[in-house]
């Protein structure tokens, strides 16, 4: 019965790993890591609405920009009517705004996390159905795969957090949007849903680590007590050794 109960957390590892991989792939593929509002200098009202409004329209003298790891979109309203969306590659659009090393490093981190998440998905299913002979295919491997996935997801999260705090809060526009006659300035910047998908993936990897530990407890209820006894025994042996040396 204990063995069957231990399969439930391992099944959750399979489900959470699959969800983490999906979240990471969606984050890498969608241009919604960062979103910002731009306003036209000296031409804005004091009480301008946020953009876009409920109808998807951009208020006069306002712009809306969003982008991900590879591409993005910007929409401007110069005061008369809303312009058509402009789609861009961040490697061209933001070449002078921030180092392209940031999105490249974040993408590599997300990719590595997704790969290890896929490995965790496979072996989570294997551990649910069977009892692997090799140690690396069992709970130890699940600790490793999910640990690496959590760390890489966290790295991608930290990279864009650092980018936002050091660069993007002051400017997300290229030189042509800032210079006359456009005269736009960055007003506000925030993370969009693609970024938070990476945070969700990191949380799922951590949940997997907890599930693997819970599976061990369910399969061996005396596990913690045995570990505690081993530590006390080892401590006792060390004390005896010290006493003999002193004698």
Secondary structure, DSSP 8 states (H G I E B T S, - for coil): -HHHHHHHHHHHHHHHHHHHHHHHHHHHHSS-SEEEEEEETT---TT---SS-TTS---TTEEEEEE-SSEEEEEEE-SSSB---EEEEHHHHTTTTS-THHHHHHHHHHHHHHHHHHHHHHHHHHHHHS--SSGGGSHHHHHHHHHHHHHHHHHHHHHHHHHIIIIITT----HHHHSTTT-EEEEEEEE-HHHHHHHHHHHHHHHHHHHHHHHHHHH-TTHHHHHHHHHHHHHHHHHHHHHHHH-
